[in-house]
Amino acid sequence: MRFRHPDGSTVHLAYCTNVHPAETLDGVLAQLRDHCEPVRRRLGRDRLGIGLWLARDAARTLVTDPSALRGLRSELDRRGLEVVTLNGFPYEGFGAEQVKYRVYRPDWADAERLEHTTALARVLAGLLPDDVTEGTISTLPLAWRTAHDETRAARARTALRTLAERLDALQDLTGRSLRIGLEPEPGCVVETTHDAIAPLTEIGHDRIGICVDTCHLATSFEDPHTALDALTAAGVPVVKSQLSAALHAEQPHRPEVRAALAAFDEPRFLHQTRAHTADGPLGTDDLGEALHTDALPDGGPWRSHFHVPLHAAPAAPLTATLPVLKNALTRLAGGPHPLTRHLEVETYTWQALPPALRPRARAQLADGIAAELALARDLLTDLGLKELP
């Protein structure tokens, strides 16, 4: 979906396909047929943006076989889909029964991460629509925080500088300008937007910026306007933003609140949980740890890194951090100029929701994703952007 900003620029809205994990190119092609095109039809649009997630094997096939890349591009066109952004955070195995900490490997100190992201950039340069010259890729925020010493930190910085040089060369070759956004996430080396400023300033290349995920922002109890103003003041580009909402519990000391939270404690994904205190947020690596230990004080609100559907907050006594998303979007897209032109709805946890809330068929999932995109569309038009055909 495309929107005209009042300044005349085009803002792209997509939804991320990591909700339909596939490891191979055949699986990606099936996603387009079974999920993405039905969402487009529900929205009544001739064209729908998708934030494509390509696992290692799919990316390797596309980068080594030009005919496969041309075939994917043709299939996107045939189904009324377009790609201007990729989710390069998960490397492989995102559809496994247990993902948890695996999603952070390899990290930016490992050579595989640089090679994979380079492959993604080459693929994206070949997938961009003919009238689009800028593409973006989100990636993990350097590494999970443990075992990331200065030696590994130096290797990560070197890898990102090498990537920036490769992106410069790719633009010279293709005319396509690609940028990478580190995506701050609780528990990682770069946990907050504030944590991103120093390493990105040290890397010192405008190809490497930040991807602001509004679920992660909310989980860390960051104020959107303060965070985005600090990034702007530091000259850190917001490459893209993922529009998502976290799980919020206002009174976690109450038994009924803990019981409601326990329904979201599931074995597949990591749900980092933070408590709001006068001294700042305190955290655990997962929701179960927060519920079953005394690691977090419960005198104030808790938020958990569980991407809940934008249009459907959980039932009381829980809620979602949609107000944080709205505040962030006002700053991202509502000013005289957009801070980023690539927005991506990213609710990958549909099948991890409590059983009563999970979609039971493809049609229900498509209905839900379309409803999320419709909500995001309405938020953008309320900010003065005009939806384009």
Buried (B, 14 or more C-beta within 10 A) or exposed (E): BBBBBBEEEBBBBBBBBBBBBBBEBEBBBEBBEEBBBBBBBBBEBEBBBBBBBBBBBBBBBBBEEEEBBEBBBEBBEEBBBBBBBBBBBBBBBBBEEEBBEBBBBBBBBBEEBBBBBBBBBBBBBBBBBEEBBBBBBBBBBBBBBEEBEEEBBEBBBBBBBEBBEBBBEBBEEBEBBBBBBBBBBBBBBBBBBBBBBEBBEEBEBEBBBBBBBBBBBBBBBBBBEEBBEBBBEBEBBBBBBBBBBBBBBBBBEEEEBBEBBBBBBBEBBBBBBBBBBEEEBBBBBBBBBBBEEEBBEBEBBBBBBBBBBBBBBBEEBBBBBBEBBBBBBBBBBBBEEBBBBBBBBBBBBBBBBBEEBBBEEEEEBBBBBBBBBBBBBEBBEEBEBEBEE
